[in-house]
Amino acid sequence: MDPRQGGLLAFRRDGGTAGAALVPDLAAALPTTSRDGRTLTFTLRDDVRFAPPVSRPAAATDVKASLERMLWLDSRGADLYR
């Protein structure tokens, strides 16, 4: 989506244990968690866009489609989302 090929969250770009902290990347903030702990809700930053030639704002449906595709293809790491 973003020319940097970012994710919703990223690891802090810092040395030592500080680099293990998750920070928002394409997300506007860290997610909220449902009471049962099974649902994370993210809000995308307003400036997240697809790179050229598409050059349009990214939407929540794009993130959903990416996650569904990853699960459908049984991509590496898909088990982390099940």
C-alpha positions as CSV (number, residue, x, y, z in Angstrom):
1,M,0.0,0.0,0.0
2,D,2.6,2.5,1.1
3,P,5.7,2.9,-1.0
4,R,7.7,1.7,2.0
5,Q,5.7,-1.5,2.0
6,G,4.8,-1.0,5.6
7,G,2.6,-3.0,7.9
8,L,-0.1,-1.9,10.3
9,L,2.5,-2.1,13.1
10,A,6.3,-2.1,13.1
11,F,9.1,-2.6,15.6
12,R,10.5,0.6,17.0
13,R,13.7,1.6,15.1
14,D,15.9,1.6,18.2
15,G,18.7,-0.4,19.6
16,G,18.5,-2.9,22.5
17,T,15.2,-3.8,24.2
18,A,13.6,-0.6,23.0
19,G,13.6,-2.0,19.5
20,A,11.3,-4.8,20.6
21,A,8.4,-2.4,21.2
22,L,5.5,-2.3,18.6
23,V,4.6,1.1,17.2
24,P,2.0,2.2,14.7
25,D,3.2,2.2,11.1
26,L,0.3,2.3,8.6
27,A,-2.1,2.3,11.6
28,A,-2.9,5.7,13.2
29,A,-2.4,4.2,16.7
30,L,-2.0,0.9,18.4
31,P,-5.2,-1.2,18.1
32,T,-8.0,-1.4,20.5
33,T,-8.8,-4.9,21.8
34,S,-12.2,-6.4,22.3
35,R,-13.3,-7.5,25.8
36,D,-12.7,-11.2,24.9
37,G,-9.3,-10.4,23.5
38,R,-10.0,-11.9,20.1
39,T,-10.6,-8.8,18.0
40,L,-8.1,-6.0,17.3
41,T,-9.4,-2.9,15.7
42,F,-7.0,-0.7,13.7
43,T,-7.5,2.7,12.1
44,L,-5.4,3.5,9.1
45,R,-3.5,6.8,8.9
46,D,-5.2,9.3,6.6
47,D,-2.1,9.6,4.4
48,V,-1.7,5.9,3.5
49,R,-1.8,5.5,-0.2
50,F,-1.0,2.9,-2.8
51,A,2.2,3.5,-4.8
52,P,2.0,4.5,-8.5
53,P,0.4,3.6,-10.8
54,V,-2.6,3.1,-8.6
55,S,-1.9,6.1,-6.4
56,R,-5.2,6.0,-4.4
57,P,-5.8,6.1,-0.7
58,A,-5.8,2.7,1.0
59,A,-9.0,1.6,2.7
60,A,-9.9,-0.9,5.4
61,T,-11.3,-3.2,2.7
62,D,-7.8,-3.3,1.2
63,V,-6.3,-4.5,4.5
64,K,-9.1,-7.0,4.9
65,A,-8.5,-8.4,1.3
66,S,-4.7,-8.7,2.0
67,L,-5.3,-10.7,5.2
68,E,-7.9,-12.9,3.5
69,R,-5.5,-13.5,0.6
70,M,-2.7,-14.4,3.0
71,L,-4.9,-16.9,4.7
72,W,-6.3,-18.3,1.5
73,L,-2.8,-18.9,0.1
74,D,-1.6,-20.3,3.4
75,S,1.3,-17.9,3.4
76,R,4.2,-18.2,5.8
77,G,3.0,-16.7,9.1
78,A,-0.7,-17.2,8.3
79,D,-1.0,-19.4,11.5
80,L,-0.3,-16.3,13.6
81,Y,-3.7,-14.8,12.4
82,R,-5.9,-17.9,12.9
